[in-house]
Amino acid sequence: MRLSLNENIKKYRKEMNLTQEELAEAFNVTVGAVSKWESGSTVPDIMTMMELADFFNISMDVLLGYDLSSKSIVDIAEKIKKLTNRHEFDEARSEADKALIRYPRSFKIIHQCAEMYSVLYTVSHEKNEKYRQKAIEYYEKALNFISQNDDPDISEFSIRMTIARLKGVNDPEGALEDFKKINYMGIADFDIAKSLMNSGKLDEALSRYSRVLLSIFLRSYELSTSMAIALACTDKRENYHEAISLMDWCIGIMDMTSDSGSGYFAKLKSILFILKAMFLSCVKEYDQMEECIDKAYELAKRYDEDPSNDLASKMKFWHEGDDYKPFAHDTLGIGAVEGIDVLFTQKPSFIQEKIVGKMDRAEKYWKKIYVNNK
């Protein structure tokens, strides 16, 4: 067991961007007293330590720096989590109550208690209102100690999102305002759409749902192409087949979500067929490879006859107003046929030469079509 009171006074003072003089002034002591605290030559009296812990928004155990206490906090939080996951809520609440008395300023404990009450509310058949209120209360309290957080999967943003979702159960208007405040890059659009729907604003809800649908579609396209290339780079036969399946999956999504035979979606679909052809070439399934390239060429040619980067006009389930018209752009150039030629010519540098060699059959077949039809 090791005490690190002096180190923690210095650490938390600096985290608050305070000088020794400013901390001394806040506690009505001399600068020399603060200096001695931080050097470890003297320690504050017990009342001053309690005031310091309160001032820094940490528990006494954290301020003192008990290694054993830190381990205990982790163990207790983990025990509450395990009991919650097993739906042993009476035991979980008992552990939570004791932990909150012992560590009233521990982020890890407070946040885990909030998680427990959130789960308890979610699975409760009667949806006990006090569980929801408790969850909100502890999440909001946890925000006061967010500086203690060391879990990369938890952030102020994720906590505020959870609070807004819990509030939205009986206050969709209030939740809507909270979601709008944290809607970075449209990440809360789905929750905003649900809040609008729950508030009876159906036209606005459908408008927002349309944006979410488009975002999901574009992310699915980006995910499937990037993941398929990563699979191919392993140069394993089973992974080539998985990459082919990913292309089929994305083509299916495109067919169900858009008029993929025209507009910019035709260009995107042609790229999917070309990537699929490349992977088919790697497993020597040349007949299917040629069929994919033929389809890709027809789609690309159709796009080039009437090029348009407008996404909204070709989207199914589109209910957005005229003031929002999304357009797409890519690195392959304006023309789709020429873009495919670029795709074959400028392969990413991270793809190994032996894999490029396996794709040679697809490139040769494409060049034959491309040159013959120029």
N, C-alpha and C positions, 0 to 999 in steps of 0.2 A: 504494500500500500504506500503510495507516495503523494505528498501534498505539493501542489504547485500554485499556491495562492498568489505569490508575488508575480509569477509569470502571467497568470490570468488577469490580475489587475491591469498589468501593462497591456496585455492583448486586447481586452475589451475597451480600455481607454482609447487605444489607437483605432479600434473598429468604429468608435463614435467620433473619430477625428478630433479628440480633445488633447490639449497639451497638459503637462503635469500641473502647470499653473491654473488652468481652467478646472481640472478635477479638484485641486486643492480649494479653489474658490467655492465650488459647488458643495463641498463638505465642511467648509469653514475651518480648514486646517492649513498648516504651512506647506509650502512647496517641498521643504525638507522632509516633512512627514510622508508625503506621497513618494518621494524619491527613496526613502528607507523601506516603505512597503514593497516597492517594485524591485529593490535590490535584495530583499529578504532579510535585512538586518533587524527589522521590527515588523510586527503584525498589528493590524487594526484591532480595536476591542470588538467584542461580540456584537454590540449594537451597531457599530460602524460597518462591520461585515454584512450584517443583515440589510443595512441601507445600501451598501454597495451592490449586493445581489439584486435588490429591487431596482436600483438605478440602471444596472446593466441588463435588466430583464432576463435574469438567469436564476437558477436555484442556488441555494447555499452549497449543495454538493458540487455543482458545476464550478462555482466560484472557487471553492477549496481545491478542486481538482482531484478528488478521490478516484483513482483508477478503478477501484472496486465498485464505486457508485456508478461509474459510466457503464461498466459491464452489467451491473444490476439493472440499469435502465433499459439496455438492449434486451436483456433476458425477459424482463417483465413485459415490455412491448411485444416481444415475440410470443410470449405466453398468451397475452390477450388476443393477438392475431390468430393463433392456432385454435383457441377456444371459439373464437368468432367463426372461423372457417368450418368448424365442426358443428356449428349451430348450438353450442353449449352456452347459451346466452346468460343464464343465471350466474354461472361461474365466471364468465367473461366480465360481467358487470361488477361482480364482487371484487375481482382483481383490479378492474379499472378504478373503482372507488378508492381502494387502498393506495393505488399508485398515484392518483391525483392528490391525495393528502400528503404523501411522502415527497412527490416531485411536482409541485404545483406550477413550476415554471419550465418544465422540460418539454421541448417541442415534440420529441419522439413519443412521449407518453400522451400528451394532449391530442396529437394528431391521430394516434392509434385508437384513442377513445372515441374520437369523432368518426373514424372509419367503422368502429364497432356499432355505434348508434345508427349510422347510415345503413349498414347491412341489416341491422335489426328492424329498422323501419321498412326496408325494401321487402323483406321476407315475411313480415308480420301480416297475418290474414286480416286483422282489423285495422291495419295501418295506423297504429297508435301515434297520435299527433305529438305526444311528448318526446317520442324517440326522434322524430324529425327536428324538433326544436333543439333537442340536446345536441344532435349532430351539427346543426348550424352554429350553435353556441360554441362548441369546441373547435370547429374549423376556424371560426372568426378569432377565437382566442389563440389558436396555433399561429395565425398570421403575425401576432405580436412577437413571436419567438422564432420567426422564419430564419433568422441569421444563424440559428443552431443547426439547421437542416443540413445533413450530409448525404441525403438520398437523391441521386440524379433524376429519379423518376417522379419526384415530388417538387413542385415549384409553387410560387405565389399564384401563378396563372392557373395551374391545375386545381389548386384549392378554391380559388374564386369561381372557377367553372362549376365545381361541385356544389358550392354554396348557392349559386344561381339556379342550378337544376333542382336543388331541394326547395328553394323558395318558390319555384315555378309550380309546385304542386297546388298551392292555393292562392298564389299571387302572380299570375302570368305577366301582368303589366310591370310589376316590380322586377321580375326576373328578366323581362325583355330589356329593360334599361341596363341591368347589370351585364347582360350578354353583349349589348352594344358597346359597352365600355372596354371589353376585353376581346373584341372581334378582330384580332390581328390576322391580316391576310385571309379573312373569311372563315377562320377556324371555328367560329361559333355560329355560322350561318344555319346549320341544321337545328340547333337549339333555338335560334331566333325564329325559324320557321314554325317550330312546334309551339312556341309561346304565342306567336301571331294567331295560329290556328286555335289554340285554347282561349284566346281573347275574342274569337269570333271574326277576326280579320282575315277572311279566307282568301281574298284576292291577293293581299300582300303575302300571305303564307305561301300560296302557290307560286308567286313570283320568286320568293326566296328559295323554295324547294327546287325551282328550275336551275338556279345558280349552283345549288349543291349537287344536283344531278350532273351538270356539266363538269363540275370540279372532279367528281368521282370518276366520270368517264375519262377525262384527260389524265388523271392520276393512274387509272388502270392501264391506260396506254403506255404511259411512261414506265410504270412498274413492270409490266409484262415484257416490254422490249429490253429494258436494262437487265432484268433478271435472266431472261433468255440468253442474252449475250454472255453474262457471267457464267451460266451453266455451260455454254459452248466452250468457254475458255478453259474449262477443266479437262476438255478433250476425252471425256468418257462417253461411251456409246449410250448408256442409259440416260445421261444428262442431255445429250443431243435430242433424244426422243422426248424428254421432259420439256425442252425448249420448244420443240415442235408443238407439243400440246398447249403450251402457254400461248403460242401464236394463234392456235385454233380458238382458245378460250377468249382471247381479246377480239378476234374477228367476230365471234358470236355475240359478245357484248356490243360491238359496234353495230352489228346488224339489228340488234334489238333496241338500240338507243337512238339510232340515226338512219337517215337515208344514205347508207354508206356507198351507194352506187353513183353519187354525184356530189358536186361541191368539194369542199376541202376534205371531207370524210373519204372521198374516193382516193385522194392523195395519200391519206394516212393508211387506208386499207391496202393500197398498192405496196407501201413500205412493209407492212406486215407480211404480205405474200412473198416479197423478196427475201426478208429475213428467214421465213419458213423455208424457202427454196435453198438458201445457203446451208441451213441445218440439215435439210434432206440430202444435199450434196455430200455432206460430211459422213453420212451413213450409207451413201451409195444407192439411195432410192431415187434414181434419175428420172423415171417416168413421172412420178409425182412432182419432182423438182421442176420439170419442164412445164407441167400444168400450172403450177404456182406462178412461174415467170410469165406465162401467157396471160393469166388472169391479171397479174400486176401491170403488164403492158397495156391491156385494154382499159383498165381503170385509170392509169396515168394519162393515156391518150385522151380519154373522156374528160378528165380534169383540164388538160391543156387546151381543149377546144372551148371551154368556158370557165376559165380560172376564177376562183373566188375564195377568199379566206374567211368569209362569213360563216360562223358556226350556228348561230341561232336559227336561221331559216331551214336548216336540214335536221334539226334536233326534234326527236319525238318527245312528247310530254312537256312541251315548252310553253310556259305561261308567263314569261317575263314581258314587261312592257317595252314600248318602243325606245325608251330612254336608255336601255341597256342592250347593246348589240356587240357581243364579244367577237373578236377577230383573232385568228391564230397565225403564227409565223414560225418558220423552222430554219435550220442551217443548210438545207439542201438546195436553196434557190427558189425562184418563182415557178419554173416549169417542173412538172412531176416526172416526165420521162427523163429529162436532163438530170433531175435530182437523183433518180435511181442510178443513173450512170455514175454520178458523183459518189453514191453510196458504195458502189463496187470499186471505184478507183481509189478513194481515200479511206481505206480501212483504218480503224483506230490502231495506234502504235502498240497498245497493250495486248493485241491479239497475236499469238505466236505464229511464226512463219509456217510451221507444219499444219496449223489449223487453216491458215490462209490458203495453203496448198490444197487442202481438202475441199475448199470452196471454189477451186479453180474451174471445175466443170460448170457450175452455175454461172460464173462470170463469162465463160466462153459462150454459153447458150444465150445469155443476155446480149453480149456484144454482137452476136449474129443477128438477133432481132433488131437491135438498136441501129446498127449500120445499114441493114437492108431497108429500114423504113425511114431513114433520115431524108 
